[in-house]
Amino acid sequence: MDYSSIGKNIRQCRQERRLSQEQLAERVNVSANYIGMIERGEKAPSLETFLALANALETSADRLLWEVLKVGYQEKSSQLSQQLASLSPKDRQRILAVVDTLIAYSNP
């Protein structure tokens, strides 16, 4: 299993919430060094720690695992939908045209 992608997602969520590793560690009741090892993919958190991380970051397990799970792209799709909704109709149309082109050329 690719623990580095899970760690990267944890780091991204932590940074989005403007938390230091120390602050997150305190919320999860682990050391800041352990948070660093998880974020670098050097350690895999136990299920209990993983759930504590998701709760402390106020995010879903799906978001933290999206690159590992086959169905994890639902979370990324939701994020992209939110980003598209914030754009002007003209920009949204332009981006969707690019995506349509990429999809057309990716299918055999």
C-alpha positions in Angstrom: 0.0 0.0 0.0 1.2 3.5 -0.8 1.4 5.2 2.6 3.0 8.3 1.1 -0.2 9.3 -0.6 -2.2 9.0 2.6 0.5 11.1 4.4 0.4 13.7 1.6 -3.4 13.9 2.0 -3.2 14.3 5.8 -0.6 17.0 5.3 -2.7 18.8 2.8 -5.8 18.7 5.1 -3.7 19.9 8.1 -2.3 22.8 6.1 -5.7 23.8 4.8 -6.8 24.0 8.4 -3.7 26.0 9.3 -2.6 23.5 11.9 1.0 22.8 12.8 2.1 19.2 13.2 2.4 19.9 16.9 -1.2 21.1 17.1 -2.5 18.1 15.2 -0.5 15.8 17.3 -2.0 17.3 20.5 -5.5 16.8 19.1 -4.8 13.2 18.2 -2.7 12.5 21.4 0.4 11.4 19.5 3.9 13.0 19.1 4.6 15.6 16.5 7.4 13.4 15.2 4.9 10.6 14.6 2.7 13.0 12.6 5.8 13.9 10.5 6.5 10.2 9.9 2.9 9.6 8.8 2.9 12.6 6.5 6.2 11.4 4.9 4.8 7.9 4.4 7.3 6.4 6.8 4.7 5.0 9.2 1.2 3.8 8.8 -1.2 4.9 11.5 -3.3 2.4 13.3 -7.0 2.4 12.6 -7.6 4.1 15.9 -5.0 6.9 15.1 -6.3 7.2 11.5 -9.8 7.8 12.7 -8.6 10.3 15.3 -6.7 12.1 12.5 -9.8 12.2 10.3 -11.9 13.6 13.2 -9.2 16.1 14.2 -9.0 17.3 10.6 -12.8 17.3 10.3 -12.6 15.4 7.1 -13.7 12.0 5.8 -11.6 8.9 5.6 -12.4 8.9 1.9 -10.6 12.2 1.4 -7.5 10.9 3.2 -7.6 7.6 1.2 -8.8 8.8 -2.2 -5.6 7.9 -4.1 -5.5 4.5 -2.5 -9.1 3.4 -2.9 -10.7 2.7 -6.2 -13.8 4.6 -5.2 -11.8 7.5 -3.7 -12.2 9.5 -6.8 -15.7 10.4 -5.6 -14.1 12.8 -3.1 -11.8 14.3 -5.7 -14.8 14.7 -8.1 -16.7 16.5 -5.4 -13.8 18.9 -4.8 -13.6 19.6 -8.5 -17.3 20.2 -8.7 -17.0 22.8 -5.9 -14.1 24.5 -7.6 -16.0 24.6 -11.0 -19.1 26.1 -9.3 -17.1 29.0 -8.1 -16.0 30.0 -11.6 -17.7 32.2 -14.1 -19.8 30.4 -16.7 -17.3 31.3 -19.4 -14.4 29.8 -17.4 -16.4 26.8 -16.5 -17.3 26.1 -20.1 -13.7 26.5 -21.2 -12.4 24.0 -18.5 -15.2 21.5 -19.3 -14.2 21.7 -23.0 -10.6 20.8 -22.1 -11.8 17.9 -19.9 -14.1 16.6 -22.7 -11.2 16.7 -25.1 -8.9 14.8 -22.7 -11.6 12.2 -22.1 -12.2 11.8 -25.8 -8.5 11.1 -26.4 -8.0 8.8 -23.4 -10.7 6.3 -24.5 -9.6 3.7 -27.1 
